[in-house]
């Protein structure tokens, strides 16, 4: 795991911890998966399966998309960890929700 991949994983865990306690948000399994498989792997699997993170709608409802995996992926420092279409997918989803990074 590169330093950037580790930083991505660490940032995502922090965001998941901040979101814990929101009605319906479950960070326990997410954090376990990130720690076991790495954030990049978990994010790629999630994007290919669902198109967005499992907790995206909960974060949207609570007006906290800043805590989403998608917002993390489109940050310049982490965009290089993903394919362009993955970054674009996240960016488009965030824009549809009127969230602009």
N, C-alpha and C positions, 0 to 999 in steps of 0.2 A: 504494500500500500504506500503510495507516495505521500509526501507531506500535505499536498493539496487535497488528496482524497481523505486523509485523516482529519484535516480541518473541516471539510464538508461534513463528514460523519459527526464530528464533535459539535458543529454548529446546529445540525439537525436535531441532535439529542437535546441540546439546550432549548431549542424552540419547542420540542415536544414536551419537555418538562414545564415550560412556561404555559403551554396550552392545557396541561393536565388540570382537571377540575371543571372544564367546560362541559356542559351537559352533553353526554354521549361521546365525548372524546376519550379514547383509550390509548394512552401512550405506552403502557407497560409492554405489550407485544411489539409495538413499533421499535421502542428503544432496544429491546432484546434482539430483534432482527438486525438492526443497524450495528449493534455491537458484535453480533455473530458473523454477519455476512459483509458488512461494510455498507455505508450509505449509498455509494454509487450503484452497487449491485441491487440493493433494495429499491432504489429509485427507478432504475431501468426496468426491473421486473414489474413494478407498479405501473409505470407508463405504458408498457406493452400489454398489460392485462386490463387495466381500468381506464386508461387515458388521463386519470388524475389520481391524486392520493386519496386514500380511504377516508381521511378526515377533512377533506377539502370543503365539503358542504357545511360541516360544523364550524369550521373557521370562517367561512363566508358569512354564515348566519350571525356569527359573533363579531363580524367586522374586524377579523384578525388574520387576513390573508398574508400579512407580513410574516406569520409563523408557519406558512405552508412550505412544503417541499418545493412546489413550483416557484415560489418567490426566491427560494434559495438557489435553485438551478439557474435562473436567469441572471443572477448576479455575475458580473463580469469575471470575477476571480474563479468562479466555478463552472462557467459555461464551457470551458475547454475540456471538462471531464466528460461531456456528453456530445452526442451527434447533433448537428445543426437542426435536424428535424425534431429531436427531443426538446431542445431549447425553444424552438419556434412553437411547438405544441404547448409548452408551459406558458410562454409569453402570450399566445393567442387566448388561452383560457383565462389568464389574469386580466387581459384587456376586455374580454367579454363581461367580466365581473366589475368593470370600471376600477380595477386596481392597476395602477401604473407605478412601476418601480423607479 
